Amino acid sequence: MSTRRISSVAHVGNIAIGGDNPIRIQSMATVDTNDTEGCVAQAKRIIDAGGEIVRFTTQGTREAENMKNISARLKADGYNQPLVADVHFTAHTADVAAQYCEKVRINPGNYVDPGRTFKHLEYTDEEYQAELQKIEAKLVPFINICKEHHTAVRIGVNHGSLSDRIMSRYGDTPEGIVESCMEFLRIFKRENFNDVVISIKASNTVVMVTTVRLLVKTMDKEDMHYPLHLGVTEAGEGEDGRIKSAVGIGALLTEGIGDTIRVSLSEEPECEIPVARKLVDLIPECTRLRQEAEASIQDDTITLSLDSASQFGCEDWETLQLKAAMAVGALLIDHKATKLVLCAERFSHSDLVSLADAILQAARIKFTKTEYISCPGCGRTLYNLQETIAKIKAATSHLVGLKIGIMGCIVNGPGEMADADYGYVGAGRGKISLYKQKVCVEKNIPEEEAVDKLLELINNDRK
């Protein structure tokens, strides 16, 4: 069995994350944070489903200030779970949110640095140090506000929103992603602020797992042991989103890494909670199955027998999908094998072959269908995400191996386009921009025309 990584404890309201505490499960609201009624109703659904922490996007001070009203309404109805403000681009918003929320998430990619434009920037060592001093000048006052209000912080790095500064110096590498985090974390340590949780997320499971492992090693070298939040961002929806999450999150959980998790699905947020709960509950069994799977490797093939597994949840197909993906995820990501055979008497051979292919695709080894990189949505989403995903899937599901990014807004959109062939990104209310990889090729298309324009772009290229 794996031994859970020893971390320090971060206090987030009435919840303790890390140490010997249970692995915490969370989700994020998808409604406009100015809509108090909608936020309260959605938060209740998340909490009633078993969510222990609820996050809301706060684009500006208006949304940050409304967190006070949302919190008061929930507490009046007996819901005392911590609320988190999600901040991008405007550091002042984080200062405001810290007064009203139990935790504030900041993104090192855009907290001080401007939004990513994919420009290469040249810095001398002295100029680069001056950029770090700009970060410290903004970050220390925020830390002091958090100390005053007993507010925790999540340093949330996303592969899709690394700054041009980091990309120019380190490239698109795990080392660059980790350094983006460490620049901020070293300031928190110097300021003796310990209620910090770290996350490094990517839509690519290999990048996510590789980078989190490197972060753990880097923190250990610098005597840091902060708790970790795990997630595969833009995982998608349906069985593909679940399998991709199980491969990435599960690989780390079976190595004892992870103190809180979110399964990011392009569905209603309360649907994420049961999936996350299963992943946590499956840790002991999948750790054992991972060991059995590794011992089975022969001729570059993993043979995973699920018949010998305990009957926990085996009555349903979804649990078997999660169990198989979680058990072999790390082995495939590490290329200890590149083929997978699943055995389970209760399910058909064709279903098991299809599941094996889906797991191989989630681990970036073998592509047998279209890959969709779709965000779960939040208060920033600028169009009907679920309807749009359905339309795009219906028109493109036959394009084996093609990767299409479907993003609600620009926070991670352009960055994640670098890992996709085409991208559909919310640019404004009712407006869509289309990308080929990370290059925007059409801007501000009316939403009602955008799906057809995307298909026209793909078809013209294929001709």
Disulfide bonds with the S-S distance in Angstrom:
none
